[in-house]
Amino acid sequence: MNPTSAWRALLSRRMLICVFTGFSSGLPLYLLLNLVPAWLKTEGLSLKAIGAFALIQFPYTWKFLWSPLLDRYALPWLGRRRGWMAISHIALLAAIAWLGQLSPKNDIGMVLAFTAGIAFLSATLDIVLDAFRRELLHDEELGLGSAVHVNAYRLAGLVPGSLALILADRLPWGQVFVITALFMLPGLVMTLLVREPIAANAAPRSLREAVIEPFHEFFQRNGIKAALLILAFILLYKLGDSLCTALATPFYLDMGYTKTDIGLIAKNAGLWPSVIGGLLGGLWMVRTGINRALWLFGVVQMIAILGFAYLAWLGTATPDASRLAVLAVVIGLEALGVGLGTAAFVAFIARSTHPAYTATQLALFTSLMAVPRTLINASAGWLVEGFDVSLRWIGNFHVAGLGYFNFFLLCFLLAIPGMLLLLKVAPWGDDPDSMTNTLP
């Protein structure tokens, strides 16, 4: 694909659909990662309790268990992919709106049940959206399509992470959640308007085929050793980055920023670096390939973690213009690096699937991708508070800054193993997606 064709592909109908799939996929997750922690903190829950709420995201790590059902069976309307997409959108809209009517202090059990339900519905929607997108895009469009999807995914985070936080300073939480829920409507409209991909009609002939063959095909195609290395890479590549952002909103609040500061500065500072960088990164992947993107974007992703450590080193104080500027730079770098890294990562995962078993194999890979966010992120609050106590003697700056500083250094170290695995699973000079490999 030449550069002119790449730009033409960027403006195509398929890329527009990827905008909607990314937005619908990202909004429920960012609601759980950003809005719910802010809601719980303002309602008086401890950091440990907020961190433990990450465990309700278990469905993201286990979605491969029910993905064969979505591959094998179709609802009686709209087709095999679009039927599940429509019902998931509707259920999420209702669940998010209802969640905000509860009180974390008085209805903690119901809050836990509803957030777990939202995670399950969101994971289900991810399964069908990932399969739909993979079946929609041609192989040469995977890098660009993944970049568009991931950018829209991150843009969706501005709703619960920026708009909703600003509204929370002015409106009751119940109204904030209803407004947030309404942003599921664009994805529902897209679902009703688009056509089912032709590949989606090739359903497995039996439930056994839907369950067993995707795993058998993956290990047979790659060999056991190579397949295990790929799975380990998928598990570890985003480990440091995922843990780093687990308590992002409580971290900003602990550093002295208001919810409005976070909404206007922290979140929006990442908007344009994420969008522009992500789109250019997608076009760059068309030119040079997914492997090189994983290397370069992974390095930027690690540097972004050190930016958070620097912000924690500054400690707590009443934010002035200079501190707000530092926050904007740190968040902008994080948005650029993580957005680029995720785009290349998602493209790599899509490339690793077989077209006949799209939903189940993608569910397996993205489940592994979600393990750090679900299991390890639950320990984030304990780690921060543990560093506060055990490493207080290191410096004289504020205890909260000290705990977070050492926490972010740990996140940086945890990002290294995934980068080392690139030597085996995505060597720099061996990239089938690179245009340079086809030049004379």
Buried (B, 14 or more C-beta within 10 A) or exposed (E): BEEEEBEEBBEBEBBBBBBBBBBBBBBBBBBBBBBBBBBBBBBEBEBBBBBBBBBBBBBBBBBBBBBBBBBBBBBEEBBBBBBBBBBBBBBBBEBBBBBBBBEBEEEBEBBBBBBBBBBBBBBBBBBBBBBBBBBBBEEBBBBBBBBBBBBBBBBBBBBBBBBBBBBBEEEEBBBBBBBBBEBBEBBBEBBEEBEBBEBBEBBBEEEEBBBBBBBEBBBEEBEEEEBEBBBBBBBBBBBBBBBBBBBBBBBBBBBBBBBBBBBBBBBBBBBEBBBEBBBEBBBBBBBBBBBBBBBBBBBBBBBBBBBBBEBBBBBBEEBEEEBBEBBBBBBBBBBBBBBBBBBBBBBBBBBBBEEBBBBBBBBBBBBBBBBBBBBBBBBBBEBBBBBBEEBEEEEEBBBBBBBBBBBBBBBBEBBEBBBEBBEEBBEEEEBEBBBEEEEE
